[in-house]
Amino acid sequence: MMFILSLAIIIASTKLAGDLSVRLGQPSVLGKLIAGIIIGPAVLNWIQPGPFIDDFAELGVLLLMFIAGLETDLDQLKRNWKASFAVAVGGIILPFIGGYGTSLALGLSSSQSLFVGLLLCATSVSISVQTLKEMDALHTREGTTILGAAVVDDVIVVLLLAVMMSVLGTSESGTLSIIFAKKALFFLVILIVSWLVVPFIMKKLSLLHVTEPVMSTALILLCFYAYFAEKMGVAGIIGAFAAGIAISQTAFKHEVEKKVEPIAYTLFVPVFFVSIGLHIRFEGLGSQIGFLLLLTAVAIAAKLIGGALGARMTGFGTRSAVAIGAGMVSRGEVALIIAASGLEAKLLPDNYFTSVVLLVIVTTLVTPPLLKAVFPRKQLERAAEGK
């Protein structure tokens, strides 16, 4: 029964910490992330990582990205695809160069430095999504560009990881054409299913004489999309995002959106926020503090500047471009997955794993206040008027 007590602690701590964060003028998500560090092994040790935490956290991030898909303006996403691509590319080139060069200078081997450079290319906008929602800015041109850039970033980074593993002879050697084909097939199938199949399924299954047929169908589609994405080598959060967009194009959008948020934000999303903090460990960091501080600074600056340059080159003003770059800073669970892969493939030294995890956590923690600080004031004023 310990997992029931753990859930109670997680929900209570994230809500209280979120409220305190708002009172201090910061996004509530920052308090929730810090709550995970406090109640986790790093401080109070009330909550330990485990299968139940991992599963709930996975559902939490999938629901978070599903909601983002539901609220995405598809027309604006189409209009901003050039900006999204430029932001993603800029947010990959600079972090890769910065991560590679810094790691080499700090004594890592060439192959290890290449991997660290790739690790810094990763972006996970699940935290940015929550921050943008709190600011009422998810529908803006900047918010839509951040979401689109995250999708492009994920695809490029996954492909680069496959290439690196193949070239270095650690996995899937000689199957690059299959890897690329799977990514292309994923997007083709998702496009066809979303256009032709989802509206039909939602309409037909909504007529079932059972409790909540519309919500049940939406969650089934979410799970299938996320599962298919993972099987095709694309992050599950991209599948969840695509499922949200698909359902947003049907007549059931508002009903699903209204009913899924209480499920997500009451139970699963708080566990996701806490799970990030549970990765924090402070043992053995003394000898690596220089590595951690320098690489973290490079990770934040390179992603911020790279994303901002991409946005600036495609017509955004300076303030908006910086805000878009800030929205891409968080590495989140995507980088943690890549780090674990590198550890298994011996591309990341064992003794540097904790530092890399802390780097990921720090980039995630700084994103909410950074995004709020640099986002165009007119959007923040609009958010305040709507409350």
N, C-alpha and C positions, 0 to 999 in steps of 0.2 A: 504493500500500500504506500510505499515511499514516494512513488511517482505522483500520487494524488497530492501529498504534502508539497512536493516540488512544484507542481503546477500552481498551487495556491501561493507559494512564495514568489514564483516568477510573475504571475499576474499582478499581485499586490505591489511588488517592488517596481515593476515597469510603469504601472499607472502612477504611483507616487513620485517616482523619479521623473517621469514625463511631465507631470504637473509642476514640479519644482523647476525643471528646466524652462518651461514656458514663463513662469514667474520671474526668472532671471533674464528673460529676453532672448532665450535660445529656442530652437525647434525642439519639440518634445522627444523626437527620436534620439537626440544626443543624450538626454537623461536616461533613456531606455538602454542605450548601448553601454553607458557607464554603469548602470545597475547590474548588467551581466558580469562586469569585471568585479564589482564589489561582492556579489553573492556567490561568485565562482571561486575556483581554487586559488586565485591570486590573492584574495583578501580573506573573506569570511569562510569560504569553503562549504557553504550550505548546499550548493548544487554542483554535482559532478557531471561531466560529459558522459553520454551513454547512448545506446540505440534509441531509446524513447525520445531523448532530446533531439537527436539527429533526425528522426522521422518527423517529429512535430515541426522542427525548424525547416525541413525540406518542404513540407506542406505550407508553412508560413510564407516562405519566399515565393513559392509558386502562386499562392493566392494573391500576394502583393503585386506580382507582375501581371496576373490575370486581371486584376482590378485596373491596373495601368492601361492594359489593352482595351478594356471596356470604355475607359475615359479618353482614349486617344482619338483625336480628330484625324481621320484617315486622309481627308482631302489635304489638310495642312501637312501631314506626313509626306504625302506625294509631292507637294510643292517644295518641300525642304529637303528632298533626297540628296541633292547636290551638296548642300551644306552639311548634312549628316555624314556623307561620305568623306568630305574634306576634313571634318572634325575628327572622325575616326582615324583617318590616315595620319593627320598631324599628331594625334594622341598616341600613335604607335611608333612613329619614326623617332621623335625626340626621347621618349622613355627608353626605347631600345638602345639608342646611342649612349644615353646617359647611364643606364644600368650596366651596359657592357664596359664602358670606359672606367666607371667608378670601381666595378668589381675587379677589373684587371689591376688597377692602381692599388687596390687593397690586398692583392696577393692571390686571388683566385685564378685557376687555370683558364685557358681560352674557352674551352667547352663549357665550364661552369659559369663563366662570365656571360657567354651567349645565352645560357638558360636564364640567368638573373635578368638580363636585358629583356628577354621575352616575357618573363614574369611581370615586369613593370609595365608591359604593354596592356595587360588585362584591365578590364573595366567592369564593374558591377554596379548598375544604377539603381538597385533595389532601395538603397538608403536615400539616394537622390530623389527617387520617386516619392517616397514618404515625405521628404522635406518639401518638395514642390507641391504636394497635395496640401500640406499644412499652410503653405504660403498662397494657396489658390492659384498656382502658376503652372500646373501641369498642362493646361490647355493652351498656353502661350506658344509663340513661335520658338522661343528659346527652349521651353520644356519639350516640345515635340522634336526639336533638333537633337536634344540630348538623348531621347529615347531611340530615335532612328540611328544615331551614331553608335549607341550601345549595341544594337543588333549587328551593324556592320563590323564593329570592333570584335565582337565575339566570334564571328565567322572567320575573320582574318587571323585572329590569334590562334584559334583552333587549327586552322590550316598550317600556320607557321610552326605550331607545336608538332604537328604530324610530320612536317618536313624535317624539323630538327631531330626528332626521334629516329627518323628513317636514315638521315645522313650520318648520324653518330652511331648508328647500328644498335640502338637500344630497344627498338620495337617497330613492328610492322614494316620492316625493310622491304622495299620493292613493291609496296602496295599504294603508292601515292596516288595513282590514277583512280583507284577504287575509293580512296578517302575523299578526293575531290568530287567524284561522281556521287557519292552518298550525300554530300552537302547540297549539291545541285538538285538531286532527287528530292531531298527533304523540302526545299522551298517550292519545287514544282508541285509536289503532292499536296502540301499545305494550301497553296494557292487554289488548286482545283477543288479540294474538299471544302475550303472555306466559302468558295463562290457557289458551288453546286449542291453540296451535300448538307452542310450545316443548317441552312435555312429550312430545308425539307425535314431534317431530323427534329429540329426544335419545334416546328409546327405540328408534326405528327405525334411526337411523344408528349407534347403539352396537353394532349387530349386524353391521356391515360387517367383512369379513375383511381388515382393514388394520391398520397400526401405529397405536396410540393413537386409536381412532375417537371415544371420548368427548371427549378433550381437543380434537381437531380440530374436532368439531362445536361445542364451547363457544366456541372462538376464532372460528369462522365467524360464530356468532351475535353475539359481541361486536363484530366488525367491521361487520356489517350494522346493528346497533343504533346504533353510533356514527356510521356514514355517514348513516343515515336521520335521526338527530338533527341533524346538520350541514345536511343538505338542507332540513330544515324550520325552520331558523333557531334551533335550540336547541343549546347547547354539546355537543360530542361526549362530554365526560365524563359528562353526564347520561344519554346513551344507554348508555354503558359501565356506569354504576351500575345502570340499569334491567335490562340484560342479566344482571348478577350476581344481582340480586334474582329475576329470572325463573328462572334455573337453580337458585337456592337452594331453590326450591319443588319441585324434582324429586328423584328418588332418587340422582342423580349429583352432588349438591352436594359431598360430602366428597371424592370422587375428583377432581373438578375443582379444588377448593380446594387439595388436597395437591400436585397436579402443576403448577398455574399459578404458585404462589409461587416455586419455584426459577427458573423462566423469567424472571419479572418482576424479582425482587430480585438476580439474578446479573448481568443484562445491561441491561435496558431502563430500570428505575427509576433506577439510578445515573446514566445519561445524562440523564434528566429533571432530577434534582437539579443536576447540573453545568450544564445549559443555562440555568438561572435565573441563575447567577452570571456566565455569559458576556455577559449584557446590561450588566454594569457598565462604565461609562466615567467617568473623573474629569476629562477635559478640559473646560475652560470652566465649571466649577462655581463658581469663586470668586465670580462676580457674582450667583449664584442661591442661595447657601448659606442666606440668610434664608428665601427662598421654600420651599426644600426642608425645612428643619428645622421651620418652622411648620406647613406643610401635612402633613408626616409625623406630627407630634404630634396634629393634628386628626384625621387618618385613623385612627390607632390608638385615640385616646380615644373618638371618636364611634362607631366600630363596636363597641368593647368596651361602652360604656355603653348604646348602643341595643339591642344584643343582650341584655344583662343585664336591662334594663328589661322587654323582651318576655318573657323567661323568668320574671322575678319576678312579673309580672302573671298568669302562668298556673300559679302554685303552686310554683315552685322556691324553695328556700332561697337565702339571699344568696350563700353560697360556690358553690353549684351554678350559680346565675344568672351570676355573674362568670366561672366556667369556661366556660360556654356562649358568653358574649360574647367571651372570649379565643379560642375556637375559630373564631370568625367573622372574626378580624382579618386574616388572610392574604388578599391580593388575587390573588397568583399569576398564572397564565397567562391567566385571564379578563380581568383588568384590562389586561394587556399587549395583548391582542387589541383591547379597546375603545380603548386609547390609540393603537394603530396606525390604527384606523378614524377616530378624531378627527383625527389628523395628516393623513390623506388627504383628509378633508372640510374641512380648514382650520379646525376647531373647537379645535384645540390648536396653539399657536404652535410653530414648528420649534425655537426656542431653548429651549423648556421641556420638550421631549420627554425629554431625558436626565434631568432632575430628576424627571419623573414616573416614568420607569423605575426610578430609584433609590428613589423612594418605595415603589413596588411591591415591590422587593427587600427593603427594610428591614421592611415590614410582614410579609413572608414569613419573614424571619430572626428577628424577635422572637416569632413565634407559638409555636414549640416550647418555649422556656424559660418564656414567659409562661403557656402552658397547663399545663405541669408544675407551676409555682409555685402556681397558684391552684386546681388541681383538688382536689376533696374528698379529704382524706387517707385516708379509708377505702378508696377505690378504689386508691390507690397502695400501701397496705398489702396489699391483696388481690393486686395484681400482684406484689409482692415475695414473697409466700407461694407464688405459683404458679411461681416460677423455681427 
